[in-house]
Amino acid sequence: MRFAEDPFAILARLDELRAADAPTHGGHVLSYVYDSGLAELDELAASAIRAVQPVNGLDPTTFTSVAVMEREVVAFARDLLNGDDDVVGSVTTGGTESCLLAVKTARDVWAAGAGSTGSPVSTGSTTRPRLLAPVTVHAAFQKAAHYFGLELDLVPVLADGRVDADVLIERMGADVALVVVSAPSYPHAALDPIAQVAAAAAERGIACHVDACIGGLVLPFWPDLPEWDFRVPGVTSISADFHKFGYAPKGVSVLLTRGRDRHRAQYFATTRWPGYPVVNPTILGSKSAGALAAAWAITRALGREGFAELAASCHRSTTALVELVETIPGLRVVGSPVGPLLAVATDATAPADQQVDPHHWADQARAHGWHLQLQPGLTQPDGTTLPRTTHLTITPVTESVLPELSAALVTAADEVRGVPGVSSEQVLASLPPGLAAAPLDAPLDAATAFGILQSIGLVSAGGGLPDRMAPFIALVEALPAPLTQRLLTELIARTFE
Ligand SMILES: Cc1ncc(COP(=O)(O)O)c(C=O)c1O
């Protein structure tokens, strides 16, 4: 067949598009991408993807390679997370899918009246089940509660990002289908009090999920941690992403579950249609085996020792960066980060003219070619506030750029020291009159939402977000969440359009 467009031209166009992306290699982006720094590992992953390109992961009986690779990837994770023979699992397409499935499974087990044992014991209840977690739990659990009809009960955390176990335990009740704790939390790298929470949950027959999407494949090698994995008896499931610290391309995570009966509740099966019998362990039907094959190849290439070596590199870089930030006047590290990530806030004990706003700092670092991630401040359910922060995820490649990165972080802080952060008052005053008080009971239609985005200068003819993100995130902090969520939906939808 004659192609409508020359393949070389198509790939040249793709190269052009990719050149406009944030750099996925080289350590300049400190979130989203997890770079092992090993080009040969990326090559191996690419070859593995290529080898399974036409495979449909839907059916492991027709494409038996999928079953073998999945079994071995699950076994690798189970071994790292100290699971015994009673721990089984599934490969999913990412952290969000693992979290969604943990919630769906817990809801279904709860509805069957089975509690944390996974075996049905009564006829269940008609109450809406509750999902209990610290406010720092990943937003994927908000999505899960929304999708699967659970009441979301988010517990405030302390200023350092840690949750008080007793506060969480006090809220446990018969309507709780699942309590979620993180290892560690994404916003502040806090390791939740997993042993205490899981023990209390087990006593009450409540399932307990450990979200180790980000930490699951690196914390097994982190020194001096309390037990947080399947060694903790009340832990019923753990999620761990291979497309994070498993260094695989996007599209692969595992959800490990204690107990075969609980795991089976994750499945969806139907024979009640005139087509092929559908038996899906995860959310998708037809699916790629590419990222699974890449993760499988990487586990074989690196082995446990390779993972340990890369984790050690992350540990050295994280320690160095924590120490560095602590020496930068006007900034501070939030809490005591556990794992290769950290949040940086203003040191409010410094004199005002010495303080550094973390968002101005991130914008300035960006101007020097380093992409840090801005995190908005948050008013918690009890009215206490968590300060705005800037997030850094450290990967093995970081070590190779540590001197340049450190110098840029110091320079960026020097350049914005004493510049007050964008305040809510400032940002609200810059809005078109009446917007902040816009009625939220009437949903905004797409045209109105787009008009608002234009009036506040958030959409430009050229598309894309502004270079300086501090005012944008200040807007997120200042406006009521339902309004911001609607406006951001419009912003992203228009980005695709
Ligand atoms: C702790 C935690 N849970 C869940 C997720 C969601 O993972 P994904 O982006 O792969 O869907 C993340 C992502 O950063 C995470 O850090």
PDBQT file of the ligand as one rigid body, heavy atoms in Angstrom, charges set to zero:
ROOT
HETATM    1  C1  LIG A 501       1.727   7.468  46.137  1.00  0.00    +0.000 C 
HETATM    2  C2  LIG A 501       1.135   7.489  44.757  1.00  0.00    +0.000 A 
HETATM    3  N1  LIG A 501      -0.010   6.831  44.514  1.00  0.00    +0.000 NA
HETATM    4  C3  LIG A 501      -0.583   6.809  43.304  1.00  0.00    +0.000 A 
HETATM    5  C4  LIG A 501      -0.029   7.484  42.249  1.00  0.00    +0.000 A 
HETATM    6  C5  LIG A 501      -0.713   7.489  40.905  1.00  0.00    +0.000 C 
HETATM    7  O1  LIG A 501       0.090   6.857  39.965  1.00  0.00    +0.000 OA
HETATM    8  P1  LIG A 501      -0.080   7.026  38.378  1.00  0.00    +0.000 P 
HETATM    9  O2  LIG A 501       0.289   8.439  38.051  1.00  0.00    +0.000 OA
HETATM   10  O3  LIG A 501       0.868   6.016  37.853  1.00  0.00    +0.000 OA
HETATM   11  O4  LIG A 501      -1.478   6.721  38.011  1.00  0.00    +0.000 OA
HETATM   12  C6  LIG A 501       1.178   8.194  42.458  1.00  0.00    +0.000 A 
HETATM   13  C7  LIG A 501       1.792   8.968  41.381  1.00  0.00    +0.000 C 
HETATM   14  O5  LIG A 501       2.712   9.729  41.578  1.00  0.00    +0.000 OA
HETATM   15  C8  LIG A 501       1.761   8.191  43.742  1.00  0.00    +0.000 A 
HETATM   16  O6  LIG A 501       2.905   8.854  43.994  1.00  0.00    +0.000 OA
ENDROOT
TORSDOF 0
